[in-house]
């Protein structure tokens, strides 16, 4: 809380770097005033988020096995590949330290009978299968056991795998339960993998998290390559949220630079509220090239978390906060052959409006039905679009975006 308050104070007292900058009262262009006003609008939600964090974050106790779930509880299995360090050998307790290599695990998570779509019923403070998310079974895996579990055929259909790469300020327990919520709400079949990188899980850990995400780039690229080479695996859907979007884009770039084109052809990629400098993203896409289907970017004009990130980065716009109504965005989307979908109309669960993509998982069954019937548009070309939560679509590829979030 103290660290965040100091950060807000520094931001509000910031001055333009130009030596010719004028004080606020005589800034003829009003740029300083506009920056100050924008930051003041961010202070309230940032403080609200800090107060929430001070109320307590999930600790490792949330992962202890909680016994048999009650009737009506839903269960999902999440496989884990993580660059976090284990707190103890052969135990599924993961710290924010960087591991030497990749650790693997499997969790069965129970959702309470009264689960509401789009929401995680967090353990408070201890897991109770009757009212909260709870781990009911878990085991450690080695690399061979992990690969065998996630790539084995399930029925007559090829295996479809989903990979979720979480964002900044997220501890392991939070990432695990969030993926369980999205998988359950979307009612997906097929193995779901959480790629957990060593975020510090602190609001003040932004720079350290950026380094930790970059540290995990090669391991994510190696995981995708391994999965893509397995017989019987159809498509691999990768969803990177926030700083996890940066990590995902860097892994894609690494795959292209190392000639892993066959792996890239097996991927469907969604970047949700990616915390990536817009100019850097263009450079990344220039190397990555066209994906089929096109890479999808989910954006929100009023994402306050990315507004703060952009300010910290000296006013450099983040890709996840671009405006699809800007003709330059439309032109860039077509040039780099990506789909940019504005999801500002979806409800967020955090005060910063940074996690709207979560709501797409709950909408997936409807979107999938529309895509199958042909009523959902199902466009697959690059461009900029706006998501319509009231009707079906606005001439946009929402069925594809919903499918990606669901891991199909």
Protein Blocks (a to p, Z undefined) as FASTA:
>chain_A
ZZmmmmmmmmmmpccfbfkbccfklmmnommmmmmmmmmmmmmmmmmmmmmmmnopcdfk
lmpcebjadehiacdddddddfbdcfbghiacdcfbdcehjddddddddddfklcehiac
dddfbccfklpccdfbdcdddfklmmmmmmpcehjbdcddddddddehiafklmmmmmmm
mmmmnopghjddddddfdehiaklmmmmmmmmmmmmmmmmmmmmmmmmpghiacdcddde
hjlmmmmmmmmmmmmmnopamlmmmpccddehiacdfklmmmmmmmnopadddddddddf
klmklmmmmmmnoopacfklccfklmklmmmmmmnopadddfklpccfbfnopammmmmm
mmmmmmmmmmmnopnoopabecdddddfklmbeoiakllmmmmmnoZZ
